[in-house]
Amino acid sequence: MKPAEIRALSDAELLNELENAEQKLFNLHFQRTTQNLESTGELSKTRKDIARLQTIIRQRAARASLTPGQAAGPPEGAAGQKAETPKSEAAKP
């Protein structure tokens, strides 16, 4: 499934799709073990579908947990941001 198709689903449909994809992955593993699997690419495709579904579910949960007025960005002082040094300390030799 494409991410746009997944985002169009309701929460209940998302959980149902996730359950179906996990069951499909189990069946594919079983087929591989018994050497009845025709296409090994189905395993990776199904794993990626599960990851997409879980990502959309987590995004919705994170969006729902934010209170109005909160930003969705990283908190101040997060990694990757330079800490500001006072000018008086920066000028000392």
C-alpha positions as CSV (number, residue, x, y, z in Angstrom):
1,M,0.0,0.0,0.0
2,K,1.1,3.5,-0.6
3,P,1.3,6.0,2.3
4,A,-1.5,8.1,0.7
5,E,-3.8,5.1,0.6
6,I,-2.9,4.3,4.3
7,R,-3.6,7.9,5.5
8,A,-7.1,7.7,3.9
9,L,-8.1,4.8,6.1
10,S,-9.9,5.2,9.5
11,D,-8.2,4.2,12.7
12,A,-10.2,0.9,12.8
13,E,-9.3,0.1,9.2
14,L,-5.7,0.8,9.9
15,L,-5.6,-1.6,12.8
16,N,-7.4,-4.2,10.7
17,E,-4.9,-3.8,7.9
18,L,-2.1,-4.1,10.3
19,E,-3.5,-7.3,11.7
20,N,-4.0,-8.7,8.2
21,A,-0.4,-7.8,7.1
22,E,1.0,-9.4,10.2
23,Q,-1.0,-12.6,9.5
24,K,0.2,-12.5,5.9
25,L,3.8,-12.2,7.0
26,F,3.4,-15.2,9.3
27,N,2.0,-17.2,6.5
28,L,4.8,-16.2,4.2
29,H,7.4,-17.2,6.8
30,F,5.6,-20.6,7.1
31,Q,5.6,-21.0,3.3
32,R,9.3,-20.2,3.2
33,T,10.1,-22.8,5.8
34,T,8.2,-25.5,4.0
35,Q,9.7,-24.4,0.7
36,N,6.4,-23.5,-0.9
37,L,7.1,-19.7,-1.2
38,E,7.0,-18.6,-4.9
39,S,8.2,-15.1,-4.5
40,T,10.7,-14.1,-1.7
41,G,10.1,-10.5,-2.5
42,E,6.7,-10.7,-0.9
43,L,8.4,-11.0,2.5
44,S,10.1,-7.7,2.2
45,K,7.1,-6.0,0.6
46,T,4.9,-7.2,3.5
47,R,7.4,-6.1,6.2
48,K,7.6,-2.6,4.6
49,D,3.8,-2.4,4.5
50,I,3.7,-3.3,8.2
51,A,6.3,-0.5,8.9
52,R,4.2,2.0,6.9
53,L,1.1,1.1,8.8
54,Q,2.8,1.3,12.2
55,T,4.3,4.7,11.2
56,I,1.0,6.2,10.3
57,I,-0.6,4.8,13.5
58,R,2.3,6.4,15.6
59,Q,1.9,9.7,13.8
60,R,-1.8,9.8,14.5
61,A,-1.2,8.9,18.2
62,A,1.5,11.6,18.5
63,R,-0.8,14.2,16.9
64,A,-3.6,13.3,19.2
65,S,-1.5,13.6,22.3
66,L,-0.5,17.2,21.6
67,T,-2.5,19.8,23.3
68,P,-3.7,22.8,21.3
69,G,-0.9,25.4,21.1
70,Q,1.9,22.9,21.3
71,A,4.4,22.7,18.4
72,A,5.2,19.4,16.9
73,G,8.9,20.3,16.4
74,P,11.8,19.2,18.6
75,P,12.1,20.7,22.1
76,E,14.4,23.7,22.6
77,G,18.0,22.7,23.3
78,A,17.6,19.5,21.3
79,A,20.5,17.8,19.7
80,G,21.9,19.4,16.5
81,Q,21.3,23.0,17.7
82,K,24.3,25.1,18.8
83,A,24.2,26.4,22.3
84,E,24.5,30.2,22.5
85,T,27.6,31.4,24.4
86,P,27.5,34.8,26.1
87,K,29.4,37.5,24.3
88,S,31.6,38.3,27.3
89,E,32.9,34.7,27.4
90,A,33.3,34.4,23.7
91,A,35.6,37.5,23.6
92,K,38.0,36.3,26.2
93,P,41.4,35.0,24.9
